[in-house]
Amino acid sequence: MAKLTTSKRKAFPKSAFAVPSTRSKSGGKGGYPIPDHSHAINALARVSQFGTASQKAQVKRAVKKHFPDIIVKKGKK
């Protein structure tokens, strides 16, 4: 996976994130960046570890939409 610097992350459009920002005042664009395949796979792994049920569903939908060739497992885990 390519190194994602702060400046590169800030340059992404909102559509490059699977979950909208919860920091409206700080101008954050979102969580779980999915600009490419490796980040999308990593987002699935991270949200399964740390995300809420709602975030898990959002990330799975976003990855499936942007990268249909990535197999997204259904279920609670």
N, C-alpha and C positions, 0 to 999 in steps of 0.2 A: 504494500500500500504506500502510495506517495505521501511524503511529509506534507502536512497541511498547516501552513503558518497562519498566524492571526491575520495578516494582511490579505492572504489568499481567501481565507474564510469570509472576511468582511466584503470581499469583492463579489462573492456569489450572490445571485439573485435569490429572492425568497423561495422560488420554485425549486432550488437545489437542496432544500431542507425538508425532511419528512414530517416534522412536527413544528407548528408555528411557535413563535417566540412567546415566552411567558414573561419576558422583561420588556414591557411596552415602553417604559420611560427611558431605558438605556438604549433603545434602538436596536436591540438584538433581532436577528432575522429568523432564528429558529434553532431547533435542535436536531441532532442526527443528520449531518450533511450527507447527501447522496449524489455528488456530482459525477461519480463514475462507479463501475462495477465493484471495485474493491471497497470503496467507502459504503456502498449499499449493503454489501455482505457484512461489513463490520457493524453497520447500524442495526442490522437484524440481530447480531450477536449481543451488542451492548444493550439494546432495548429489552432483550429477553432476560438479561441479568438485572437491570436497574429500572426499567420502565414500568409504568402503571399499565393496567389492562387497556385503557384507552390509548395510551401511547403505543403499545404493542400493535393494536389494530391499525392505527394511523401509519406507522412505519411499514407494516406489511402491505397495506393498500398502496402507499407511495412507491415502494420498491416494485411491486407487481405492475403498477402503471408505467413507471419509467424504464424498467428493465424486465420485460416479460419472459426473458430467457432464464432468469434466476428463479429457481424453484423455492417458493415460500410455503413452508409447512403450515398446515392448519392445526388448530388445537390451542390449548391453554399454555403450553410450554414453548 
